[in-house]
Amino acid sequence: MSSSTAVPATDPIAEAVPLSLCAREPHVPADRLVAEMVPPPRFDSVRFATYIPDPNQPSQSEAVGVLEGFAAGLGGAAAPAKRSFFGFGKAKAKSPKAPAGPRGVYLDGGYGVGKTHLLASLWHATPAEPSLKAFGTFVELTNLVGALGFQQTVRTLSGHRLLCIDEFELDDPGDTVLVSSLLGKLVEAGVALAATSNTLPGKLGEGRFAAVDFLREIQGLSAHFRTLRIDGEDYRHRGLPEAPAPYSDEQVTRAAQATPGASLDDFPSLLKHLARVHPSRYGALTDDLAAVCLTDVQPVPDQSTALRLVVLADRLYDREVPVLASGLPFDRLFSEEMLNGGYRKKYFRAISRLTALARDAKGLVTP
């Protein structure tokens, strides 16, 4: 009889070590902030032709037609800007005379009606080199001003044909005034503008109030914008099955171990880590991730934490990163008080986007 001791077979899945968001503290240089002002990966291939209007919402088809015409009207020659260290405008270039009519469009509508799809389609359809078009969220634009300074940002963007701003933050008065001043300088330089926005407290679902608020907050720029109302329901859930129920901790952990490039983090720990990383770096935080796996999802404890989570959800959605989770379902992340408060549209957008990403993650779990 052999006296040797049997060695148990090694489980390669059990030995795999997933990545961790909590271990990442990225540094984002200013030149990267400028270079990344293009539609994010989720919207890189969208076009007006790929937008599917709801047949019950004629405003959606009407918006496509207006935006196609707006893009075509931006086809005139533009003087090139002088170059800086970053390869972008250093001095204000002489711009062509602005055509008659509004130099901006504002897309007014609820979350999930395709405003970002249309905004990105406008960027793609505008007949200009990518270096003469800029696309970013309001947060990314304010981060750019913080990195370059106000005057340098004006010089950087003044040679552009078009600036698209997604999710204009009407609930941040200081930054709104800053960006309003920036847009005023850019309009003087002949830059065309396009924007979407969130709504002010208490205005969700109240018809055209979002447009009124937006035009008021950008002060003297109102005359430069044409408002396009886009009605409809959240396309992410239109005719689709409900999001999958949360999985067990074991299922999430094994899926993370079995998925190359996936991260695995405890949800409460991730929320604490987000407080140590500036939201402008959340995009870099998710670089090269194949999936985000979270255990022990719990209600978000306070509004500051909730708003940071909203930014992370936006960056994950932009980059099409699936999210697999255990614990509570995503529609229970935010308290009733939060969902009835001034930032409720942000929270509903985050729920909508995380739900879509949870649906994308179903294939990571083996039966």
Secondary structure, DSSP 8 states (H G I E B T S, - for coil): -----------HHHH---B-GGG------HHHHHHT-S--GGGSS--GGG----TT-HHHHHHHHHHHHHHHTT-S------B-TTSSB-S--------SS-SEEEEE--TTSSHHHHHHHHHHHSSS-GGGEEEEEHHHHHHHHHHH-HHHHHHHHHT-SEEEEEEE-TT-HHHHHHHHHHHHHHHHTT-EEEEEE---TT-TTSTTHHHHHHHHHTGGGGGGEEEEE-----GGGTT-------B-HHHHHHHHHHSTTEEEEEHHHHHHHHTTS-GGGHHHHTTT-SEEEEEEE----SHHHHHHHHHHHHHHHHTT--EEEEES-GGGSS-HHHHTSTTHHHHHHHHHHHHHHHHHGGGGS--
